[in-house]
């Protein structure tokens, strides 16, 4: 479920009223803890943070001329989703997150490759999200992205 919006405030105003306060708190938690250099905005029907083109002119290889996405938040039909590309691309960060999760919650972790789903608003782990938000700088993300992207290109070239 994508929500077309021109700004973060516009996005939040369009999600169900009962989620707005929690969503805003989650947004603020991430925004207040991300290392300097990420730029907030809206894209792909979500709110999120990306590496601006001024910092990384090559941008996102999937969408020419667009900033390199890093983290996003989306209000889906049955849950709030947090997408963290660092967790997706860095096995050590994924392992850290999975190991830390039980220290904050007795509920089962509901997670995909880069998506952490929160079906109940009271289950959002703000302290853990703050910690994972601090773990990767803009420079770390660019280096990891370039390493992963080069591996992917080399793999495709070898198959040809």
SVG drawing of the C-alpha trace seen along z (x, -y; Angstrom):
<svg xmlns="http://www.w3.org/2000/svg" viewBox="-8 -18 42 36">
<polyline fill="none" stroke="black" stroke-width="0.4" points="0.0,0.0 1.8,-3.1 0.7,-6.5 1.4,-9.3 2.8,-12.3 4.9,-15.4 6.5,-15.6 6.9,-13.6 4.1,-15.7 1.8,-15.0 2.5,-11.3 1.8,-11.1 -1.4,-13.1 -2.6,-10.4 -2.1,-7.3 -4.8,-6.1 -5.3,-8.5 -4.7,-5.7 -1.2,-5.2 -0.1,-8.8 1.3,-9.4 3.3,-6.1 4.5,-6.5 5.7,-10.1 7.5,-8.9 9.2,-6.1 10.1,-8.6 11.6,-10.9 13.5,-8.1 15.2,-7.2 15.7,-10.8 17.3,-11.8 19.7,-8.8 20.9,-8.5 24.4,-9.7 24.8,-13.1 24.5,-13.2 21.4,-11.2 18.5,-13.2 14.9,-12.7 12.1,-12.7 9.5,-10.7 9.9,-8.1 8.4,-4.9 5.2,-5.7 7.1,-5.8 9.0,-8.2 12.7,-7.6 16.3,-8.6 18.8,-8.5 22.3,-9.5 21.8,-12.8 23.2,-13.1 25.4,-15.9 27.2,-13.3 27.0,-10.3 26.4,-11.6 26.2,-8.0 22.9,-7.7 20.7,-4.5 21.5,-2.2 17.9,-1.0 16.5,-4.5 18.8,-6.8 19.3,-10.2 17.8,-9.4 19.4,-9.4 20.7,-6.2 18.0,-4.9 19.0,-3.7 16.0,-3.4 12.3,-3.8 9.1,-3.6 5.7,-2.6 2.2,-2.4 0.9,0.8 -2.6,2.2 -1.9,4.4 1.4,3.2 4.1,0.5 7.2,1.6 10.7,0.4 13.1,1.1 16.8,0.9 19.1,1.6 22.1,1.9 20.5,4.9 19.8,6.4 23.4,5.9 25.5,6.4 25.3,9.9 27.1,8.7 24.5,6.0 21.7,8.5 23.2,10.9 23.5,8.1 19.9,7.0 18.6,10.6 20.7,11.2 19.6,7.9 15.9,8.3 15.1,10.8 16.6,8.5 13.9,6.0 10.9,8.2 9.4,11.6 7.5,11.6 8.7,13.4 10.7,11.2 8.6,10.5 11.2,9.8 11.9,10.2 15.2,9.5 15.2,5.8 11.8,5.3 10.9,5.4 7.1,5.5 5.3,4.1 1.7,5.4 0.9,4.0 1.8,0.4 2.7,1.2 5.3,3.7 7.5,1.1 10.9,1.2 12.0,-2.4 15.2,-1.9 16.4,0.9 15.4,-1.1 17.4,-4.0 20.4,-1.7 20.3,-0.2 19.8,-3.6 23.2,-4.7 25.1,-1.7 25.9,-2.8 27.3,-6.1 26.7,-7.5 30.3,-6.5 29.8,-3.0 26.6,-2.7 28.2,-4.0 31.1,-1.6 28.9,1.4 26.5,0.5 29.4,0.2 30.9,3.5 27.6,5.3 26.7,3.7 30.1,4.6 29.7,8.2 26.2,8.3 27.5,6.9 30.4,9.3 28.1,12.2 25.8,11.2 28.8,10.8 30.1,14.3 26.7,15.8 26.8,14.3"/>
</svg>
